[in-house]
């Protein structure tokens, strides 16, 4: 077994929850935690939803699960208050001015409908858990080799595009796996998405298990349920999910996902950490053999596929939208890079309660934005006039609307470059500097600080992957080489009926050269595009050689660097 597996065999990872309570009560430092439990404890702490900060000794990132992205206003207020009270940087790291743009005490909305909060100290975790318990939230298994937060459509139960409301199924599957010791130690993280929406905004194509709406005719009546994809994922070795020949009724969804987890648990690779994700198992076995293995372990009989109800892919819900009840609206707010103050999110939750009906909610989306629902049409203007809404209006420019950024080197152990500040500044600058076609509502620009793909760059119009870049490489004297932050530069990704991962068109591009290169690309796109053609479609039609030639016309060092470790 690999080292992580050995650590998990030494002690069940879910036992770390009680460890955390002990560490908090005794006020242990990081060195004392490691002395008591060994270096494997840093891995097991992920099952509590906790990652140690990359360079800030003594502090954690804490991840809060939000199944399907659904929050009540009461839950939203608690999350915001926890961030405002506990996610505070010490003076030695800048205090309330720790970050140039956000200060501290912020929440990060993730691409998996979670919250992440930084600067958490272990002695505060039990109090945070108590507050979460009071409103039905948890951080347990927010990280680690087990079922992660279950994704869904953020407009579940609201939208005209919906075949049926899958939120109750999401909640049931999430409840089954949370704190379930039988499935709390899988070969690797296990990502599930479940939606009844016809537009697959829950991203079934890039998850370990993706369940999408379908129906079958039985005795002259339609029976609604799910079709399934398995083995999707990003990071190194990206793969689109494979379709299984199964139809899963909603009441069997828990048992079906349990059977998939059982298959992964028994047959997944526990030796080579680099190929232990479920997508490698599906690829190795083939979808047909994998399906046989799932059927063998499933305690209900699975029918074959029926009629697929998925019609396309919608990447966001930004804007003011009608609900099924024609008198109600939901409003999608744009949060560039997913980061906002804890106090602001608490204000948004209070505003939802103030201006909405008794069914009002907040919903986190996979593009790091959020929705407020069940707003009577006559109250929308008042909601948009609330102080929190000033910086998150639902009518952004196309670059701000599509901007996604991971945690980056600010806190992450793996981050090579800074991302959050850069994404926000670049989105604003690009919206100011580039005139896009009037019918182009969004340009999806995703930035990951390393190759781990937390920001999902492979499915974006424009994707970035962090690198340290060495410039002036033609100079024979290595001492003149300059090491700067940069990135691999990809173009042409999307999900949906025409899904493709992007191509990495240029590698090791210095960060200072990116915006000039994008200006050249969008000038060419505007001149050459066919009617209604999206940017990613034009990139595919143009081809990598042309794209590279266009980028190199910029008055910047687009192709003049190499990765610093080459």
N, C-alpha and C positions, 0 to 999 in steps of 0.2 A: 504494500500500500504506500501511497505517497504520504508526505509528512502531515498534511492536513487530515487525512483519513486516520492516521495514527493518533492525532490529538483527539479526534472525535470518538475513537474507540476507548481512549483512556477515561473519558467522562462524557456522558451524553450531553450534547450542546445545550439542551433546554435546562439543564441543571444550573447553568450560568445565571439564571434569573435570581435564584436564591443567593448565589455568590455576590451579585450586585448589591443586594440588600445588606449583606454583611460588610462589603467594602464601604458602603455609604455610612453605615452605623459606626464603623471604626475609623472613618476618615482616612482611608489608605491612599498613599501616593501611587503613581504608576509603578515605581520601582518596588514598592511593597506588594502590589498586586502580582507582579511578575515573580517576585521571590516566593510568594505563597503558592501560586497556581501554575507557574511555568509559562514559557512564551506561547504555548498553545491557547492560553486564555484570551489573547487578543483576537484569535479566530473565533473562539466560542462566544465572545461578547457580541458578535454580529447577530446571534439568535435573540439577543435582547434589543436589537435595532440600533446598536452602538458601534461606531468606528472611531478608533483613536485618530486624532488630527495628525496630519503629516509631519509638521514641524513644531506644533505648539504642545509641548509636553504637559500632560495633566488635564487635557480637554477632549471632549468627544463631539462628534456629530451624532445626532439622534434622529432616526427615521420613523415617522408615524405613518402607519398604513391607513388608507382611506378606500375601502373596497368600492370599485366602480366610480371613485371620485366623489361619492355622495356624502355631504355633511349637513347636519341641521344647523340653524343659526347658533344654537347653544354650543354645539361642538366647535364651530368656527371661532366664537369668542374665546373659548378655553385655549385653543391652539394659539391664537394671537397673544393672549395674556401670558402663556407659558414662554413664548419667544421673548416678549417684552421684559419678563421678569428674570428668566434664567439664561437666555442666549446672549449674554453680555460679555464683551471682551474685557480683560483686565487692562489696567493702565499700561503695563509693560508691553502690551501688543496694540496699543493705540486707543484703548477705552472705547467710548462711543463714537470715536472717529477712526475706528479700525479700518474701515473701507472707505475709499475716496468718495464713492457714489451713495452708499447705503448706510454708512456708519456701522452699527451693529444691531443686535436684537431683531434680526429679520428672519423670515421664513423663505425657504426655497421650494417652489412647486416643481416636482420632477416629471419626467416623461412617463413615469409609471403611476401617476396619480397619488403619489406620496407627498408628505411634507418632510423637509430636512431642516433641522435647526442646529446651529453651531455654538461653540463655547460652553457646552454642557459639562458640569462637574459631577462626578459620581455621587457626591453626597446629596445632590438635588434630585437624583433620578427617582427614588421612592415617592417623593412628594409629587413629581410630575406624573408618575404612574397612578397615584391616588386620584389626582384631578382627572386624568384620562378615564379611569375606571368609572367615575361618577357620571360620565357622559357617553360611555360605550366606545372609547377609542383605545388603541393599543399600539405599542411599538414592537411587540413580540413577533419574531420572524420577519421583521422589516428587512433584514439582511440574512446572510447565511445560506447554507446548502439545504434549502427546504422550499416549500411553496411560498412565493413572495406575494405581494399585494395583487389581488385579482382585478384585472382591468375590465372596464366596460365603457359603453357610450355615456358621455357626461350628460346627454339630454335624454337619458332613459326615462320612459313614461311621459315624455313631453312632445316628442317630435313627430311631424307628419311622415317622416321617412321610416318610421319604426313599424316592423311587422308585429312585434309584441314587446312588452316590458320585461327585460331580463334581469333587472336589479334584484328581485328576490332570489334568483338562481345564484347570482354573484355572492350575495350575502350567505347563502347556504353553503356554497363551496368554500368560501373564506372561513366560515365558522368551523367547518369540518377539519381543515388543515391546521388552524391556529392552535398551538400548544398540544398537537397530536404527536405523541412521542413515537408512534409507529412509523410516521412519515416525516419526522423531524430531522432525519439524517439521510439525505439523498446524496448521490454522487456529486451533484452540483446544484446551483440555483434552479428553480422550477417555476416557470412563468406561464400563467394562464390568463387568457382573455375570453370574455363571454359577452355577446351582444345580441340583441334582437333588432338592431338597426340595419337597414338595407345598405347603408353607406360605409360600413366597416371602419368607422373612426377609431375603433378599439384595436386596430392593427393586428388582425388574426394572422397575417402572412409572416410576421417576424416574432412569433411567440412559440414556446414549446408546445402549448396546446391552444388552438384558436377555434372557438365555437361561434358559428354565425347562423343567422336565421334560415330555416328551411321548413317545408311542409310536405306531408304525404296525404294521399286520399285513402281513407279507410272507411269502407261501407258507405260510400257516398258523402262522407264528411271529411273536411280538412283537419288533420292533426298537425299542430305546429311544434317545432322543436329545433334541433341544431344539426348542421353539418360540421365537420371537424377537419382542421389542418393540424399536423404535428411536425415538429422538428424545425421550426423557423428560428432565426436568431441573427445577431449582428456580430460585433467585435471581430476578432480574427476568424477567418473562415465563415463569412456570412452565408446564410442559406434561407431561401424562401420555404415556407412550410409546405408539406405534401398533403394532398387530400386523402382521407380514408373513406372507404365505402361503408359508412355507418350513418345512421339517423338516431339521434339521442333525444328522447322526450325530456322536457324540463325536469320532471320528477326523477329521472335517472341520471341527471348531470353529476351529482355528488358521487354516485357509484362509478360512473364512467371515469371521472377524473381520478378517483382513487385507484382504479385499475391501471390507468396510465402511469400514475406514480409508483404503483407496485412493480410494473414492468421496468421502469427506469431504475428503481431501487435494486431489483434483482440482477438486471442485465447491464446496467451502466458501468462505465469504466471508472474504477477507483484507484488506478495505478498512475496514469499519466494525466496530471492536472490540466494539461493543455488541450486534451481532447475528451474531457469528461462531460461536456454539456450534452443534453439529450439529442440535439440535432446530429451529433456525430453517431449516436446509436442508431437513429432512424436512417441515416445515410449508409451506415455499415450493413444493417439488416435489410434495407429496402422497405418502403411503406407497406407492401403487402405482408411481409413476414412480421413487421412490427404490429400491424393490425391483428394478425393471428395471435400474437403473444398477448395483446390487450384483451381480445375476446376470451382467450383461455383463462384469464384472471378476473374477468368481469362476472359478477353474480346476477346480472340480468341479461337476457337475450337482446342483442342489438340488431335492429333491422338495417337493411341497406339504404343507400341514399334515396332521397326523394327529389323534390324541386328546390333548387337553390334560389333564395330570395335576395341575395346580395346583388346590388346593382352598380356599385362603384365605391369610391373612397372619398371621404370628406376629411380634410386634415385639421380643420378647426371649426369653432362655433362662435368666433368673434362677431359682434354686431348685435342688433336688436331683432329678435325672431318671434314669430307667432308660435304659440303653443297650440295643442289640439283644441283646447278651449279658446275660441276666437277672441275672447275678452282679455286673455292673459298673454304676457310676453316673458321670454327669458332673455337676459342680456349677457353677452359674452365679453368680458373685459380683457384687454391686451396687457399682459405682464411681460415685458421684454426680459428674456433670459430667466423668467420664472421667479424673480426675487422681489419681495416687497416687505415693508416693515411689519413686525408683529402687531403694532398698534393699528396700522392701516388695515390689516386683515380682520382684526377684531371690529373695527369700524364698519367694514364691508358686511360682516355678519349681522351687526346691529341694524344696518341699513336694510338688509334683506328682511329682517323681522318687522321693521318699521313700515316699509313700503309694500311688502308682499302680503299674500294671504297667509292663513294658518299653515298652508302646505309649503311655504317658501323654503328654499334650500340654497346651499352653495355647492357647486360641482367643480372638481378639478379636472382639467383636460390633459390629454397626452402631449399637447404642444406647450405645456407650462402656463397656460392661461386658466381663467376660472369663469364660471357662470353664476349668475343669481337668477333664481327661477320664481315663477308664480307671481309676477308683478302685474297688477291691473294696468291696462293700457294708459289710463289717465295718470298713473303714478310714475311712469318711466322717466319723464322729464325731471321730476323731483329726485329720483334715484341718481340720475346722471349729474345732478347738481351737488351731491354730497361731497364733502371735502376729500374723502379717500379717492374718489373717481377722477380727480383732476389729472393724475398721472397715468391713468389706466383706461382711457376713453375707448369705446368700442368702434372707433373709425380711424385706425392708425394707417400710416403709410405701408406699402407692401413689404418693405424690408423689416420694419418693426413688427408687423403682423406675423411674419414667418421666422423670427429670430429665436433660436433655441441654444442654450449653452449649459454645459455640465459644470460641476463644481470647480474643476481646474486646480492649478497648483496652489491656489490660496489656502486650501485645506486638504486636498486629496493626496494620499501617499503616492499615487501613480501619475498625477498631473505633471506634465512637462511645461505647459504654458499657462498663463493667466487667461481666464475665459470670460467670467461674468461681466466685469467692467468693459472688456474689449467688445463683447457682443452688443452691449447696450450703446456704447459710443459709436461703433460701426453702423448699427442699424439707423441711428439718428443721422449720421453723416451721409450714409447712402441715400436715405430718403430725401435729404436736402440737395445732394449733388447729382442724382440720376433721375432723369425724366423717363418713367416707365410708361408703356401704353395704358390708356385709360381703362381698358377692360382687364388689366392684369391686377387682381386684387391682392395677391400674396406671392412673395418670393421666399421659399423656404431655405433659410440659411442656418445651418446647424454646425456648432463648433464643439468638438471634443478635445480635451486637453491632452489625450493620449490615444492609444489604439483601442481602448476598452469600449468605445461607442456608446457611452451613457447618454450622449446628446443625439444619437442615431444619425450620424452624418451620411451613412450610406444610402438613406432613403430621401435625401434632401435634393432640391434643385442645385444647391451649392453646399458642399460639405468640407469641413476642415478637420484635420487630425494633427495634434500638436507635435512639433519637432523642435529640437535645438539645431540651429542652422549655422554652418560655417561659411562665411563669405570670403571674397578675395582669394578663392582657392587656386587661381592661376598663378599666384605669386609663389615663387620657389621657397621663399622664407616663411615657414609656418608661423613664425612669431607675428607676422602681419595679419594673420587670419583673425577675423572678428567673429565671436560666437554671439548670436542673437536669437530671440524667440522667433519662430516661424511655424510653418505648417505644410502638410500635404494638402493639395488643392484639388477637390473632386467636383465633377459636374454631371448632371443628368439623372439623378435618382428619383424614384417615386414608388408609391404603393398603388394598389388598385388594379384595374383590368390590364393596364399596360405597365405593370410593376417591373422595375429593374433596379439593381443597385447601381450607383453612380460609378463612373470611371475616375481613377486618380490621374488627372490629366497632367499635373505638374507636382513634383516632389520638392520638399525643402525650400519653400518660397518664404523669404523674409517677410515678417508681418507688415513691414512698411510698404511692401510692394503690392499688397492684396487689393486695396481700394483702387489704385490706378489700373490694375488689371481688370477689375470688375467694371470700371467705367468703359474700358475698351470693349469688353464683352457685351455690355448692354447697348452700346452704340451700334455694334454689328447686329445684335439681335433685333433691335428696333428697325434697322434698315432692311433686314432680310426676312423677317418673320412673315409667315403666311397668316391669313385671317384667323384669329382666335387661338393661335399657336402659343402654348405655354413655354416658359423659358427652358424647362427640362426637355421638352419635345424638340425645340430648336437645337439644343446641345447635341442630342442624339443624331439629328439630321445632319448637322454640320460636320460632326466627326472630330475625333481628338486632335488630328494634325492641324485642322483649321483653327480649332479652339486655342491650341497652343500658340499658333502663329499670331492670332489676334491678341492674346495676352502679352506676348513678347513685344508688341508695338508700344506698350506703355513705357513712359519715361520713368522706369523703375527697374530694380534688379530682380525681375521675375524669375529668371533661370540661372542666376549667378551663384546659387548656394548649393551645398550638399548637407545631408544630415551630419551632425557633428561627430557621431560615432562611426562614420564610414572611414 
